[in-house]
């Protein structure tokens, strides 16, 4: 499956992936959904606090209900995705997400919306997103050959970065103009658009399980776990990423109260600092293909992860007594480095995962690693909040920064440092695409 690295003159070029049949529609659906997600992320929190007069704890409960399905059903979903064609899953789950979000403003208008009801619909939304994530990341290798996966993921990241930069601004305007419940309805419409767009992709997917022995569900889950955690390069990448999620959930939990309560900035100034990450995330995604082909997937990902502790160290050192704009500038620089590293890394990491993993294991690979990663958020987020309350914001940030450095160092000494995008050889096994 793997071979020696190609020479610089033999490195594969990355074509214009928008010319691949079906890719433009897939990219459009993913980007539209990303804009909607930023609307809901803000609108749901405002809905809990303002409309339902909830507490920060109740905001946390609503957010937790979003990730609970990943912990409960992630491994099962990963195995069952392999038993179905992926396009119908994408369409069905987008429609289900549109309905689950659309029910929230409807119940509010009827006076039936309460916190438990809201948590139930958010959990349903999370379950459908779990299915959609597993199918989506496994569907992309059926649209793009392995040699184009780096560029295909980079284009998706560019759309997501634009959404990250402008989405919060759009969300704030919609929540202000329409109110939080009706703003959620806008996101429901984006998932409806996504479902219609995906349905129009003409692709002849292979029959699930064709040419392979069928295992029972537990055997399939075990096979997916063995593929990830016994693989020479994927295992250290997975373990390092799990540690990264613990550290990242710690800093993102601490960041907002640190900025508002310790540095005494306004929400508007906080928004300016956060916007820097979206802008440089787009820049990083634009350079991700070039970095991955020149340095290799391993060195590109390691370099980006090594930049993370530097970025958050700048945030931790932001002054509290200087001019607000000096503080905002320091935070923006830190967030800009963080966003660039995220944008440059993601396409290289995802492109490598998808290219190395056989089609029959794509769903289990994606759902397994994402479920464990989301489990790390459940550990890291409360840990960050607890530490901030006991030892303070800055010490907690420094602990997480040390963790970022540790997981980057572990990856740098592992076999993953030699990983390259041109390792996968042989013809593409993508299914036949039919005219849309």
C-alpha positions as CSV (number, residue, x, y, z in Angstrom):
1,X,0.0,0.0,0.0
2,X,2.9,2.3,0.7
3,X,6.1,2.9,-1.2
4,X,9.2,5.1,-1.1
5,X,8.6,8.9,-1.3
6,X,8.6,10.3,-4.7
7,X,11.3,12.6,-5.8
8,X,10.5,16.4,-6.0
9,X,10.2,16.0,-9.8
10,X,7.7,13.2,-9.4
11,X,5.4,14.7,-6.8
12,X,1.8,14.6,-8.0
13,X,0.3,17.9,-9.0
14,X,-3.0,19.0,-7.4
15,X,-5.6,19.6,-10.1
16,X,-8.5,22.0,-10.0
17,X,-10.8,19.9,-7.9
18,X,-13.8,21.9,-8.9
19,X,-13.6,20.2,-12.3
20,X,-14.2,16.8,-10.7
21,X,-17.8,15.7,-11.3
22,X,-19.9,16.2,-8.3
23,X,-17.2,18.1,-6.2
24,X,-18.6,21.6,-6.7
25,X,-22.0,20.6,-5.5
26,X,-20.5,18.8,-2.5
27,X,-18.4,21.9,-1.7
28,X,-21.4,24.2,-2.0
29,X,-23.5,22.0,0.4
30,X,-20.7,21.9,3.0
31,X,-20.0,25.7,2.8
32,X,-23.7,26.7,3.0
33,X,-24.1,24.4,6.0
34,X,-21.0,26.0,7.7
35,X,-22.5,29.4,7.4
36,X,-25.7,28.1,9.0
37,X,-23.7,26.5,11.8
38,X,-22.3,29.8,13.0
39,X,-25.7,31.3,13.1
40,X,-27.1,28.4,15.3
41,X,-24.0,28.4,17.5
42,X,-24.7,32.0,18.6
43,X,-28.5,31.9,18.4
44,X,-28.8,28.8,20.7
45,X,-26.8,30.5,23.4
46,X,-28.8,33.7,23.1
47,X,-32.0,31.6,23.1
48,X,-31.1,29.9,26.4
49,X,-30.0,33.1,28.2
50,X,-32.4,35.7,26.8
51,X,-35.5,33.8,25.6
52,X,-35.6,31.0,28.2
53,X,-33.8,33.1,30.9
54,X,-31.3,30.4,31.5
55,X,-28.0,30.3,33.4
56,X,-24.5,29.7,32.1
57,X,-24.8,26.1,33.5
58,X,-27.9,25.6,31.4
59,X,-26.0,26.9,28.4
60,X,-23.4,24.3,29.1
61,X,-26.1,21.6,29.3
62,X,-27.4,22.5,25.9
63,X,-23.9,22.5,24.4
64,X,-23.2,19.1,26.1
65,X,-26.4,17.6,24.6
66,X,-24.9,18.4,21.2
67,X,-21.9,16.1,21.7
68,X,-23.6,13.4,23.8
69,X,-24.5,11.3,20.7
70,X,-20.8,11.1,19.7
71,X,-20.0,9.5,23.0
72,X,-22.9,7.1,23.0
73,X,-23.2,6.0,19.4
74,X,-20.0,7.1,17.6
75,X,-18.5,3.6,17.2
76,X,-21.8,2.0,16.2
77,X,-22.5,4.7,13.6
78,X,-19.0,4.3,12.1
79,X,-19.7,0.6,11.5
80,X,-23.3,1.0,10.2
81,X,-22.2,3.7,7.7
82,X,-20.2,1.1,5.9
83,X,-23.4,-0.9,5.4
84,X,-25.1,1.9,3.5
85,X,-24.5,4.0,0.5
86,X,-23.2,7.4,1.7
87,X,-25.1,9.8,-0.5
88,X,-28.6,8.8,0.8
89,X,-27.3,9.2,4.4
90,X,-26.1,12.7,3.6
91,X,-29.5,13.7,2.1
92,X,-31.5,12.1,4.9
93,X,-29.5,13.5,7.7
94,X,-29.5,17.0,6.2
95,X,-33.3,16.8,6.0
96,X,-33.5,15.5,9.6
97,X,-31.3,18.4,10.8
98,X,-33.5,20.9,9.0
99,X,-36.6,19.5,10.7
100,X,-35.0,19.3,14.2
101,X,-33.8,22.9,14.0
102,X,-37.1,24.1,12.3
103,X,-39.0,22.6,15.2
104,X,-37.3,25.0,17.7
105,X,-38.8,28.3,16.4
106,X,-42.2,26.5,15.8
107,X,-42.3,25.3,19.5
108,X,-41.3,28.8,20.6
109,X,-44.2,30.4,18.6
110,X,-46.6,27.9,20.2
111,X,-45.2,28.6,23.7
112,X,-44.1,25.0,24.2
113,X,-40.3,25.5,24.2
114,X,-38.5,24.7,27.4
115,X,-34.9,23.8,28.3
116,X,-35.5,20.0,28.4
117,X,-37.3,20.2,25.0
118,X,-34.6,22.3,23.6
119,X,-31.9,19.8,24.8
120,X,-33.9,17.0,23.2
121,X,-33.9,18.6,19.8
122,X,-30.3,19.6,20.1
123,X,-29.4,16.0,20.9
124,X,-31.3,14.8,17.9
125,X,-29.5,17.4,15.8
126,X,-26.2,16.1,17.2
127,X,-27.1,12.5,16.4
128,X,-27.9,13.4,12.8
129,X,-24.7,15.4,12.6
130,X,-22.7,12.4,13.8
131,X,-24.2,10.3,11.0
132,X,-23.6,13.1,8.5
133,X,-20.0,13.6,9.5
134,X,-19.2,9.9,9.2
135,X,-20.8,9.7,5.8
136,X,-19.5,13.1,4.5
137,X,-15.8,12.5,5.2
138,X,-16.2,9.0,3.7
139,X,-18.1,10.3,0.7
140,X,-15.3,12.7,-0.4
141,X,-12.9,10.0,-1.4
142,X,-15.6,8.7,-3.8
143,X,-15.6,12.1,-5.5
144,X,-11.9,12.7,-5.6
145,X,-9.0,10.3,-6.3
146,X,-6.4,9.9,-3.6
147,X,-4.0,12.2,-5.5
148,X,-6.6,15.0,-5.2
149,X,-7.7,14.6,-1.6
150,X,-5.3,17.2,-0.3
151,X,-6.6,19.9,-2.6
152,X,-10.2,18.8,-2.1
153,X,-9.9,19.1,1.6
154,X,-8.1,22.5,1.3
155,X,-11.0,23.9,-0.8
156,X,-13.4,22.7,1.9
157,X,-11.3,24.4,4.5
158,X,-11.3,27.6,2.5
159,X,-15.1,27.7,2.4
160,X,-15.2,27.0,6.1
161,X,-12.7,29.7,6.9
162,X,-14.8,32.3,5.0
163,X,-17.8,31.1,7.1
164,X,-15.7,31.4,10.2
165,X,-14.7,34.9,9.4
166,X,-18.1,36.3,8.3
167,X,-20.5,33.9,9.9
168,X,-20.4,35.3,13.4
169,X,-21.1,38.8,12.0
170,X,-24.0,37.6,10.0
171,X,-25.3,35.6,13.0
172,X,-25.2,38.7,15.2
173,X,-27.1,40.7,12.7
174,X,-29.8,38.0,12.3
175,X,-30.2,37.5,16.0
176,X,-30.5,41.2,16.5
177,X,-33.0,41.7,13.6
178,X,-35.1,38.5,13.9
179,X,-34.5,37.2,17.5
180,X,-32.7,34.0,18.4
181,X,-35.5,31.5,17.7
182,X,-36.2,32.8,14.1
183,X,-32.4,33.0,13.5
184,X,-32.2,29.2,14.1
185,X,-34.8,28.8,11.3
186,X,-32.2,30.3,8.9
187,X,-29.8,27.5,9.7
188,X,-32.6,25.0,9.1
189,X,-33.0,26.4,5.6
190,X,-29.3,26.0,4.9
191,X,-29.5,22.2,5.7
192,X,-32.5,22.0,3.3
193,X,-30.4,23.6,0.6
194,X,-27.6,21.2,1.4
195,X,-29.9,18.2,1.1
196,X,-31.2,19.3,-2.3
197,X,-27.6,20.0,-3.6
198,X,-26.3,16.7,-2.5
199,X,-29.3,14.9,-4.0
200,X,-28.3,16.3,-7.4
201,X,-24.9,14.7,-7.4
202,X,-24.8,12.0,-10.0
203,X,-22.7,9.2,-8.5
204,X,-23.0,5.4,-8.9
205,X,-21.9,4.2,-5.5
206,X,-20.9,0.6,-5.1
207,X,-23.2,-1.8,-3.3
208,X,-22.1,-1.9,0.4
209,X,-20.1,-4.9,1.2
210,X,-19.6,-5.9,-2.4
211,X,-16.7,-8.3,-2.8
212,X,-16.0,-8.4,0.9
213,X,-17.0,-10.7,3.7
214,X,-19.7,-9.3,6.1
215,X,-18.9,-9.2,9.7
216,X,-21.2,-8.7,12.7
217,X,-21.4,-5.2,14.1
218,X,-18.9,-5.8,17.0
219,X,-16.4,-7.4,14.6
220,X,-16.7,-4.4,12.3
221,X,-16.1,-1.9,15.2
222,X,-13.1,-4.0,16.3
223,X,-11.7,-4.0,12.8
224,X,-12.0,-0.2,12.7
225,X,-10.3,0.3,16.0
226,X,-7.5,-2.1,15.0
227,X,-7.0,-0.2,11.7
228,X,-6.5,3.1,13.5
229,X,-4.6,2.1,16.7
230,X,-2.3,-0.5,15.2
231,X,-1.3,1.4,12.1
232,X,2.3,2.6,12.0
233,X,1.5,6.2,11.1
234,X,-2.2,6.6,11.9
235,X,-1.9,5.4,15.5
236,X,0.5,8.2,16.6
237,X,-1.5,10.7,14.6
238,X,-4.8,9.6,16.4
239,X,-3.2,9.6,19.9
240,X,-1.6,13.0,19.4
241,X,-4.9,14.4,18.1
242,X,-6.8,13.1,21.1
243,X,-4.4,15.0,23.3
244,X,-4.7,18.1,21.2
245,X,-8.4,18.1,21.7
246,X,-8.0,18.0,25.5
247,X,-5.7,21.0,25.3
248,X,-7.8,22.9,22.8
249,X,-11.0,22.4,24.7
250,X,-9.2,23.7,27.8
251,X,-8.0,27.0,26.2
252,X,-11.3,27.6,24.3
253,X,-13.3,27.2,27.5
254,X,-11.0,29.6,29.4
255,X,-10.5,32.1,26.6
256,X,-13.9,33.9,26.7
257,X,-14.1,34.5,30.4
258,X,-10.4,35.4,30.5
259,X,-10.9,38.1,27.9
260,X,-14.2,39.5,29.3
261,X,-13.5,39.1,33.1
262,X,-9.8,39.3,33.5
263,X,-8.8,41.6,30.6
264,X,-12.0,43.6,30.8
265,X,-12.7,43.8,27.1
266,X,-16.1,44.2,25.5
267,X,-17.8,41.5,23.5
268,X,-17.2,43.6,20.4
269,X,-13.5,43.6,21.1
270,X,-13.6,39.9,21.8
271,X,-15.3,39.4,18.4
272,X,-12.5,41.4,16.7
273,X,-9.9,39.1,18.2
274,X,-11.8,36.0,17.2
275,X,-12.2,37.3,13.6
276,X,-8.5,37.2,13.1
277,X,-8.5,33.4,13.4
278,X,-11.0,33.1,10.6
279,X,-9.1,35.4,8.2
280,X,-5.7,33.6,8.7
281,X,-7.5,30.3,8.6
282,X,-8.4,31.1,5.0
283,X,-4.8,32.0,4.3
284,X,-3.5,28.8,5.9
285,X,-5.9,26.7,3.9
286,X,-4.7,28.4,0.7
287,X,-1.2,27.4,1.5
288,X,-2.0,24.0,2.9
289,X,-1.6,22.2,-0.5
290,X,1.8,23.7,-1.2
291,X,3.0,23.0,2.3
292,X,1.8,19.4,2.1
293,X,3.4,18.6,-1.2
294,X,6.7,20.3,-0.4
295,X,7.2,19.1,3.2
296,X,5.0,16.0,3.2
297,X,1.9,15.4,5.3
298,X,3.9,14.5,8.5
299,X,6.1,17.5,8.6
300,X,3.4,19.9,7.6
301,X,1.0,18.7,10.4
302,X,3.9,18.7,13.0
303,X,4.9,22.2,12.0
304,X,1.4,23.5,12.4
305,X,1.0,21.8,15.8
306,X,4.3,23.3,16.9
307,X,2.9,26.7,16.1
308,X,-0.1,26.2,18.5
309,X,1.7,26.7,21.8
310,X,3.4,29.8,20.4
311,X,0.0,31.2,19.4
312,X,-1.6,30.6,22.8
313,X,1.5,31.8,24.6
314,X,0.9,35.2,23.0
315,X,-2.7,35.1,24.3
316,X,-1.6,34.1,27.8
317,X,0.9,37.1,27.8
318,X,-1.7,39.6,26.7
319,X,-1.5,42.7,29.1
320,X,-4.5,43.6,31.2
321,X,-3.5,47.1,32.2
322,X,-2.5,48.6,28.9
323,X,-4.7,50.3,26.3
324,X,-7.6,48.1,25.3
325,X,-6.5,48.2,21.7
326,X,-3.0,46.9,22.6
327,X,-4.6,44.0,24.4
328,X,-6.9,43.4,21.4
329,X,-3.9,43.5,19.1
330,X,-2.0,40.9,21.2
331,X,-5.1,38.6,21.3
332,X,-5.6,39.0,17.6
333,X,-2.0,38.1,16.8
334,X,-2.3,35.0,18.9
335,X,-5.6,34.1,17.3
336,X,-4.2,34.8,13.8
337,X,-1.3,32.3,14.3
338,X,-3.8,29.8,15.8
339,X,-6.1,30.2,12.8
340,X,-3.3,29.9,10.3
341,X,-2.0,26.7,11.9
342,X,-5.5,25.2,11.9
343,X,-6.1,26.2,8.3
344,X,-2.8,24.8,7.0
345,X,-3.0,21.6,9.1
346,X,-6.6,20.3,8.5
347,X,-6.4,19.6,4.8
348,X,-3.0,17.8,5.3
349,X,-4.3,15.7,8.2
350,X,-7.7,14.8,6.6
351,X,-6.2,14.2,3.1
352,X,-3.7,11.7,4.6
353,X,-6.4,9.9,6.7
354,X,-8.6,9.5,3.7
355,X,-5.9,8.6,1.2
356,X,-4.3,5.9,3.4
357,X,-7.6,4.3,4.6
358,X,-9.4,1.8,2.3
359,X,-12.9,2.7,1.2
360,X,-14.4,-0.1,3.2
361,X,-13.0,1.4,6.4
362,X,-13.6,5.1,5.7
363,X,-16.9,5.3,7.7
364,X,-15.5,3.5,10.8
365,X,-12.2,5.4,10.7
366,X,-13.9,8.8,10.5
367,X,-16.6,8.1,13.2
368,X,-14.2,6.3,15.6
369,X,-11.6,9.1,15.7
370,X,-14.1,11.8,15.8
371,X,-16.0,10.2,18.6
372,X,-12.9,9.8,20.7
373,X,-11.9,13.4,19.9
374,X,-15.3,14.6,21.1
375,X,-14.9,12.5,24.2
376,X,-11.7,14.5,24.9
377,X,-13.8,17.7,24.8
378,X,-16.0,16.3,27.5
379,X,-12.8,15.9,29.6
380,X,-11.0,19.0,28.6
381,X,-13.7,21.6,28.8
382,X,-14.8,21.1,32.4
383,X,-11.2,20.5,33.4
384,X,-10.3,23.9,31.9
385,X,-13.2,25.6,33.7
386,X,-12.3,23.9,37.1
387,X,-8.7,24.8,36.9
388,X,-9.5,28.4,35.9
389,X,-11.7,28.7,39.1
390,X,-9.0,27.2,41.3
391,X,-5.6,28.4,40.0
392,X,-6.6,31.2,37.7
393,X,-6.9,31.9,34.0
394,X,-3.3,32.4,33.0
395,X,-1.9,29.3,34.9
396,X,-4.6,27.2,33.2
397,X,-3.6,28.6,29.8
398,X,0.1,27.8,30.5
399,X,-0.8,24.2,31.5
400,X,-2.7,23.8,28.2
401,X,0.2,25.4,26.3
402,X,2.5,22.8,27.8
403,X,0.1,20.1,26.7
404,X,0.1,21.5,23.1
405,X,3.9,21.3,23.1
406,X,3.9,17.8,24.5
407,X,1.5,16.4,21.8
408,X,3.4,18.1,19.0
409,X,6.7,16.7,20.3
410,X,5.3,13.2,20.6
411,X,4.1,13.4,16.9
412,X,7.5,14.8,15.9
413,X,9.4,11.7,17.2
414,X,6.8,9.2,15.9
415,X,6.9,7.4,12.5
416,X,4.2,9.9,11.3
417,X,7.0,12.5,10.7
418,X,7.8,10.5,7.5
419,X,4.2,10.5,6.2
420,X,3.7,11.8,2.7
421,X,0.7,12.4,0.5
422,X,2.2,10.4,-2.3
423,X,2.5,7.2,-0.3
424,X,-0.7,5.6,-1.7
425,X,-0.1,3.9,-4.9
426,X,-2.3,2.1,-7.4
427,X,-5.4,3.2,-9.3
428,X,-8.2,5.1,-7.7
429,X,-11.1,3.0,-6.5
430,X,-13.6,5.9,-6.8
431,X,-17.0,4.8,-8.1
432,X,-18.3,5.8,-11.5
433,X,-19.8,9.3,-11.7
434,X,-22.8,9.9,-14.0
435,X,-23.7,13.2,-15.4
436,X,-25.7,15.3,-13.0
